[in-house]
Amino acid sequence: MSYDTILVDVADGIATLTVNRPDKRNALNAAVRREIVQALDALRDDDAARVLVLTGAGDRAFVAGADIAEFEARTPVQQRESMEGGGVFEALAVFPRPTIAMIRGYALGGGCELALACDIRVAAPSARLGQPEIRLGLLPGGGGTQRLPRLVGYGQALRLILTGEPIDAAEALRIGLVDLLVEEAELEARTRALAAAMAAHSSLALRLAKEALRASQEMPLSAGLRYERELFITAFSSEDRAEGVRAFLEKRQPEFRGR
């Protein structure tokens, strides 16, 4: 499938999805949101894509935010329709494969919310993250008010959302908004090494582990523990579990098939 605003590459078990509007600092417009959802749908069942890396083209921005020009002529009804079902943010959040945001430059507003919807965030020192919607008389609408406090705590989320002020990569690491901070020259190599470490494992086990971890954010502990046990039994009944145990006992690398 070809796209106008994004690039998709799959190699060595890793799918790299790049928002490709560097002249607009990779701002999210309707076409970008639509094409990301289409790409995620296409990658969902692609056995060659065991891990997804999301990034932006160029060195100025991951995704600088929404394309504000689209807001001016849009009615509240049209805006509601564009947000039904959660759109691109929910599609990314529920994507069954592990997802990594590789961030350099600006990740603001909807760009920060895209990063929040990923499982792991790796940033370079140039990264600037924040939710500046309050400056437009708005609030985050792509999950920022829900995912951000779960990552950084209620007080830090209030600070970022109510001031609208961005923070640098070091501060983002300190409060837990990003998980790894690496030098600019090492960003791609370190991110791909992390993705490769995941992609080497059973795609079925990766999916089930991610599902269990997501449940921990939404379920009471007792229910989450029961759900974890059921997912463990599902993995235990798989061909990959049998292969993994055999390979361990035979002192060789396993050959997982995702079954």
N, C-alpha and C positions, 0 to 999 in steps of 0.2 A: 504494500500500500504506500502511495506517495502522499506527502503532506506539503503544505505551503508555509507553515509557521513553526514547525518542529522538525527535528532530525531524529531518526531512530536507527540504532545500530545494535546488532546482537553478535557477540563473539565470546567464546570461551565461557559460556554459561551466564554471561552478564549482558543485560540489555541496558543501553545508555540512551536516555531520552533527553534531548537538548532543546530548550526553547530558543528559537532561532530568529530573534528580532533585535539584534544588537544595536541597531540605529535607534530603537525605541527603548533601550535598556531592558529588552525582553518583557515589556509590559503585557499583562494579561488582557487580551481583548476577547471578543466572542469566538473568533476563529481559533485562537490558541486554546481556549478552554474546550471547545468542541473537539479539536484534533488530539489533545491529550487524552480525553475520554475515549476516542476512537482507538488510539494507540494502546491504551490500557486494555481495552476489550480484545484487541488483536493479540496482545502479549499474554493474556490471562492463561491460555491453554497451550502456549508455545513451550514445549519441553526444553528447547534450547535456551530459554530465558529464565534462569532459576533465581536471579537477583536483578533488581532494577536500580539503576543510578539515575537520578534526576538532576539536571544542571541547566545553566544558561550559557548562551554563546557569548564569546568575548570575555574581557576581564573587568568590565564596569559593573555588571549586575548578574546575580542569579535570576531573580525576577523583581523588578523595581516596584511592582504593585499593579493595581488595575489600570487599564487605559481610561483615565478620567474623562477624556473627551466623549466617551460613550454615555456618561451619566447625564450630560446636559439636556439631551432631548428625550431621555427615557422617562416614561410615566411610572408611578409606583406600581401599577398593575403589570406593566412590562417587566419591571425589575423583579417583582414577585415571581413571575413566570420564568425568568431566567435563573432563579435560585431554587426552583422546585426540585426536590430530590437530593439536594446537596451538591449537585453538579460535579465539577472537577475535583473539589476537595474531598468529597465523600468517596468518589471513585478511586482516588489515590489511597485514602485511609483504609478502605476495605480490600484493596488489591491483595491477593492471597500470597504473593511472593514477598520476600524481604525487600524493603525500599530504603535507599540511602540518598539524602540530599547532599550534593556537593556544592558548597556555597563559596563564591567569591564576589566581592562587591555588594551591591544593594539587594537586600531581601526584605522588602517593606510591604505592609498591607497584605494584599493577596499573595505576594511572594513569600512573606513570612508564614502565612497560613498554609501555603503549599509545603514549605519546609516542616511545619508542625504536623502535617498529615503524613509525612514520611516516618519510618520507624527510627532512623538514625540520622543525625545531622553532623557532617564533617565540614569545617570552615577553615578558610585561610585568614590571615590577619587583616586582609582588606575587607572582610565581611562587615556589613552594617545591617542590623536586624531591628525591626520595630513594627508597631501598629499605629500609623499616623492618621487613621481615619477620623479621629476626633477633630482634627484641624479642618476637616471639610464639613463639620456638623454631623458626622456619622459615627458609627461604631463598627467594629469588625463584624463581617457577615459571612465569613467562610470558615468559621470554627474557632476564631481567635479567642473569643471570650470563654470557650469551653476547653479547648486543648491546651492553651497557654497556661492557665492556673494549675492544670494537672501536671505540667512539666516543671514549672518554676515556683509554684506556690501562689496563694491568693494575693498576698501583698505585693509581690514583684509583678504579677500580672496587672494589678490595679495601677501600679506605677507606670508601666509601659503603655497601657491602653488609655489612661486618663490624662497623661501628659502628651502622648503622641511622639515622644522623643526617641530616636533610635539609639541603640547601644552598639559598642564595638565588639569585635569577636572575643576579646579577653573577658569582657564583662558577661557576654553571652555564655561563655564556658563556665564562669564562676557561678552563675545562677542556674545552670542546667539547661539553658535553651539550646546550646550545641553540645555534642558529646565528645568531639575531638577537635583540637585546634592544631593545624599543621602549617609548616612554612609554605608560602605560595608556590615555590618551585616543586614542592613535594605533594601538592594537593591531589593531583590526579593519580599519581602512583600509589599514594597511601590509601586513597578511596578505593581504587581498583584492587589493591591487595586485600582490603577488608571485604570487598564484595567477593573476591575469589575464594577467600577462606570460608565464606558461607556457601558459595556455589559448589564447593567440593563435596558437600554433604547431600544426603537424600532430600530430594525436592519435596517428598511427602512429609518427612519429618520436619523440614523447615516450615511447611505450611501449617502443620498441626501445632508446632511450638509457637508460631506467631499467633495462631488462633487462641491458644491458651493464655498467652501474655496479654492479648487484647481483652480477653474476658476478665483479667485481673483488674482492669480499669473500669469495668462496668458491673461486676457481680460482687455481692457480699462474699467474704472469705469462705464460708462454709459451702456455698454454691460453687464458687470457683474451684475449690479443692475437688468436689465431685466431678466437675466438668473436666478438670485436668486428668483425673483417673480414667475417664471414658476415652479421652484423646490418647492417653498412654496405651490403653488396650488396643485402640485402633492401630497405632503405630506398631505395637507388639505383634499384631496379626499380619503385618505386611511382609512382602518379599524382601524389601530393603532391610528390615530388622534381621531376617534370617541371614542375608548376605553379610550384613555388618558384623554379626556374631561370628560367622564362619571366618571372615577375613581377619578378625581380631585373633582368633585361636590359631589361624594358619600364618599369622604374622605377615600379612600382605595388605595392600591398599584395597578397600572395597570397591566394587563396581555397582553403584546404585542405579536403579532404573525408574525410580519414582512410583513404585508399585508396592 
